[in-house]
Amino acid sequence: MKTAFELENELKRINRKPYPVYKSLKGSYRFSDYVLTIDHVQGDPFAAPSRLHIKLSGKEAGFPKEYWDTKGKRIALADFCLRLFGNQAERYAFKAKGSGKSGLISVSQCGQQVLSRSSCQIGKNGDVLLRFEVGFPANGRTINSMELMKILMEYVPACVKNSLMFSYIDAKKAKEVLDLYEDQESLLKQCQEKDIIAFIADGSILPRKSGVSQKPMKEAKPFFSPESMKAEFVLPHKGKISGMAVFKGITLIVGGGYHGKSTLLKAIETGIYHHIAGDGREYVVTDPTAFKIRAEDGRSISQTDISMFINHLPNQKDTKHFSTEDASGSTSQAANVAEAVETGAKVLLIDEDTSATNFMVRDELMAKVIAKEKEPITPFISRARQLYLEHGVSTILVAGSSGAYFSIADTVLQMDCYQAFDITEKVKAICESEENSGVAVGRENMDSYEEGDYGKKYAKGKIERRLVVRKLEERKGQVKVKQYGNDSFSVGKETVELRGLEQLLDYEQTTTLGYLLRTLLLKMEKEKSRKTINEYMEEVWGTYRKEGMEGVLETDNLPAGFAEVRFGDFGGVVNRYRGFLRGHQL
């Protein structure tokens, strides 16, 4: 390992030389309080920035043991340090001048959620690793290493001191971050012990600033629980907290347009993540397996059993091993439910606005006009109760136009001007009165259907699907992964669309999923798909959970740009991959 002094001399030596000479800087350099490593040098000033990382030992970082003695604290502390470093980097970015990306200093951009990221990691001994990018300065394509010297010898040390070293940061604020994370973990655990699948604390701010901003809306009306649904908890640091508890079963959210139904569901969707202080949803928690279900016209489906919902198609197409390149609204939503249950979801989140109407409900008049034996779709309303009683899968559903689901709901919640009201007893009384007067209230959807052995195979680990992957496209001997924001990525030449996976909020999650999928596909190709798709998923996921992306990519030099994902998200991208051969089932 070289010294910072040697780095300074090398920078002086290469000044005004051709840009590729920058590559001589690769390696590690010992500074007084940390080690700086230059992992990758960009090819020219207009290319992707150079990659570097900083490492401090536990002693050099100086964080007390109580700040990092649990996994949760390490995640929260890493997130806190990363945000601090990002704020510092913004102050110094582009102060060094030059062509192209010269002077750039950047790290991962964190949103409102706290995620484990490869950009900043806290070790079990309190050591700190931070990965970041720098645009190495140039004049045209000629090295301007005097400007890079400012970055590496002045700006980066200031960023490190003010974000990664305990003696220079606001210790009280850091402790508050850790306390909040511990409270959130405690709240989730207590909810799970009481069969609560979602909890929204009194005083939470649920509306967001805009459709493109996750920050809280200013002057928004705080949420408060109906008294009949109120639950109280005692958290380690905040103490007593109260709010609305949604228990296992079928919960219906109704109300007029623009009264907050979808806003509440969106808050529940994102409750699978912990949120930062000031977000407004700090104490909104949801079952971590909860999965948002929607219609997804045009998606790819591979050998998925949708027979619980769709049977007896006129073209005799097999719905127990259903495949298509271009799914309809109903078949896509049926597949989304089946695949979510397959990957362990215990809560389904559904908004009527993004659902296929014929998948959700079939009214009495339509049932009279179109005979049951002529209708291949068994609507979700006829299966929701079965999914809960037989498979423990709850549903939280937003409905605004149809009252059919009143007949099967355990809880009915009305949103009125963003305030919640429990109207369960009122709805039950109306349903009973209407039934007694001979008016249909949704019972036409409750006819019994032949159930077969559908749900048995959807116990986790018992999936029998076997898929064959097409030959993967290589470039220079590698299968490339390219990420396109939150919405999609490609593996080789195949693009995977992610718009239907609405709970993915971070582009680094998209990157992680792309590389997990590539690893799975390479295994399948190498072994000629001799295992079930679930076995391959479990194998890759086991490596990811145990060894992180370092184990998945088999490297000790992991770049920034990866963020934690769920097993259900992984299943979502596997099931949307179009590179499986059609009509092949081993």
Secondary structure, DSSP 8 states (H G I E B T S, - for coil): -EEHHHHHHHHHHHTTSBGGGGGGG-EEEE-SS-EEEEEE--SSTTSS-EEEEEEE-HHHH---GGGTSSHHHHHHHHHHHHHHHHHHHHHHTT-S--STTTT-EE-----SEE--BTTEEE-TTS-EEEEEEE---EETTEE-HHHHHHIIIIIHHHHHHHHH-GGGS-HHHHHHHHHHHHHHHHHHHHHHHTTEEEEEETT---SEEETTEEEE-TT-------GGGEEEEEETTTEEEEEEEEESSEEEEEESTTSSHHHHHHHHHHTTSEE-TTSS-TTEEE-TT-EEE---TT--EEEE--TTTB---TT---SSSEEESS--HHHHHHHHHHHHHHTT--EEEEEGGGS-HHHH---HHHHHHS-GGG--B--GGGTHHHHHHHH--EEEEE-SS--GGGGT-SEEEEEETTEEEE-HHHHHHHHHHHHHTT--SSGGGG-----TTGGGGGSTT-------B-----BTTB--EEEETTTEEEETTEEEE-TT-TT---HHHHHHHHHHHHHHHHHHHHTTT-S-HHHHHHHHHHHHHHHHHHHHHT-SS--S--B---HHHHHHHHHH---B-TT---
